[in-house]
Amino acid sequence: MHGGISVPRDVNGNELVYVDDKVLPDGAIEIKVTHRQNAYMPARLQNRRIKSQDEQTHYTDDEPCDLPAGTRLDVRVQMPEDSIWNQKQVLASDPQQEHSATSAVNK
């Protein structure tokens, strides 16, 4: 999964969040998202997201946050060779493999 995450960007191409990802021993993926202020940019271009409308408070740099509205994370993963997805791909490309792939799934 290294390099397989695309994060939301603003119209100038600046990343809006930091992403910290880790593949756990059981294969699960843990993704943590924090605010990216882009403080090195001129003030008018910094990423100042409002955290609370009531108090007009903003997220600070590296503070945990949700993704900005209307954005998403794209995550690319490599499926294990024995995954059901890969077994079905083998069947689709070579119907003769059906018996051996079915046997592997039922083990």
Rosetta blueprint (number, residue, H / E / L):
1 M L
2 H L
3 G L
4 G L
5 I E
6 S E
7 V L
8 P L
9 R E
10 D L
11 V L
12 N L
13 G L
14 N L
15 E E
16 L L
17 V E
18 Y E
19 V E
20 D E
21 D E
22 K E
23 V E
24 L L
25 P L
26 D L
27 G L
28 A L
29 I E
30 E E
31 I E
32 K E
33 V E
34 T E
35 H E
36 R L
37 Q L
38 N L
39 A L
40 Y L
41 M L
42 P L
43 A H
44 R H
45 L H
46 Q L
47 N L
48 R L
49 R L
50 I E
51 K E
52 S E
53 Q L
54 D L
55 E L
56 Q L
57 T E
58 H E
59 Y L
60 T L
61 D L
62 D L
63 E L
64 P E
65 C L
66 D L
67 L L
68 P L
69 A L
70 G L
71 T L
72 R L
73 L L
74 D E
75 V E
76 R L
77 V L
78 Q L
79 M L
80 P L
81 E L
82 D L
83 S L
84 I H
85 W H
86 N H
87 Q H
88 K H
89 Q H
90 V H
91 L H
92 A H
93 S H
94 D L
95 P H
96 Q H
97 Q H
98 E H
99 H H
100 S H
101 A H
102 T H
103 S H
104 A H
105 V H
106 N H
107 K L
